[in-house]
Amino acid sequence: MIVLCSALGVSTSGFYDRRERLKNPAPRTTSDEFLTEKITGIHAQSRGTYGSPRVHAELRLGEGIRIGEKRVARLMRSAGIEGVYRRKKHWTTRRDPKAVLDEDLVKRNFTVERPDVL
């Protein structure tokens, strides 16, 4: 094992520490895996439309799981899950062709010598 660690440039204590972490993952890691499965299921039930606020509400109210919305957003981001967002419609203003235009008092001259004087 020592030869392999030296060939890879890894300390032996680091190798054994990593091996132990793979055998016994941290509680947060196992919790994140469980929650990611739940989030994926909720997102699939919504036909891919729910974002993190709705998934969070479903976890809190529907499943009874206490979790923060930011954690839900982080887990969704790391799993590559996105909700559908709708963009606002942009309306273009169109002038009424029958409207009477006001007189151009500036005569299209926008250069001035000092403030408040035309």
Backbone hydrogen bonds, N-H to C=O, Kabsch-Sander energy under -0.5 kcal/mol:
donor,donor_aa,acceptor,acceptor_aa,energy
5,C,1,M,-2.5
6,S,2,I,-2.3
7,A,3,V,-2.1
8,L,4,L,-1.9
9,G,5,C,-1.0
10,V,5,C,-2.8
15,F,11,S,-2.1
16,Y,12,T,-2.4
17,D,13,S,-2.3
18,R,14,G,-2.3
19,R,15,F,-2.2
20,E,16,Y,-2.1
21,R,17,D,-2.0
22,L,18,R,-1.9
23,K,19,R,-1.6
24,N,20,E,-2.8
30,T,26,A,-2.0
31,S,27,P,-2.4
32,D,28,R,-2.6
33,E,29,T,-2.1
34,F,30,T,-2.2
35,L,31,S,-2.7
36,T,32,D,-2.4
37,E,33,E,-1.8
38,K,34,F,-1.9
39,I,35,L,-3.0
40,T,36,T,-2.5
41,G,37,E,-2.0
42,I,38,K,-2.5
43,H,39,I,-2.7
44,A,40,T,-2.1
45,Q,41,G,-2.2
46,S,42,I,-1.5
47,R,44,A,-1.6
48,G,43,H,-2.7
49,T,46,S,-0.9
55,V,51,G,-2.4
56,H,52,S,-2.6
57,A,53,P,-2.1
58,E,54,R,-2.4
59,L,55,V,-2.4
60,R,56,H,-2.5
61,L,57,A,-3.1
62,G,57,A,-0.6
62,G,58,E,-1.2
63,E,58,E,-1.7
64,G,59,L,-0.6
65,I,59,L,-2.7
66,R,64,G,-0.5
67,I,65,I,-0.7
72,V,68,G,-1.8
73,A,69,E,-2.5
74,R,70,K,-2.3
75,L,71,R,-2.6
76,M,72,V,-2.6
77,R,73,A,-2.4
78,S,74,R,-2.5
79,A,75,L,-1.7
80,G,76,M,-0.7
80,G,77,R,-0.7
81,I,76,M,-3.0
84,V,49,T,-1.2
91,W,89,K,-0.6
99,A,96,D,-1.6
105,L,103,E,-1.1
109,N,106,V,-1.4
110,F,108,R,-0.7
117,V,114,R,-1.1
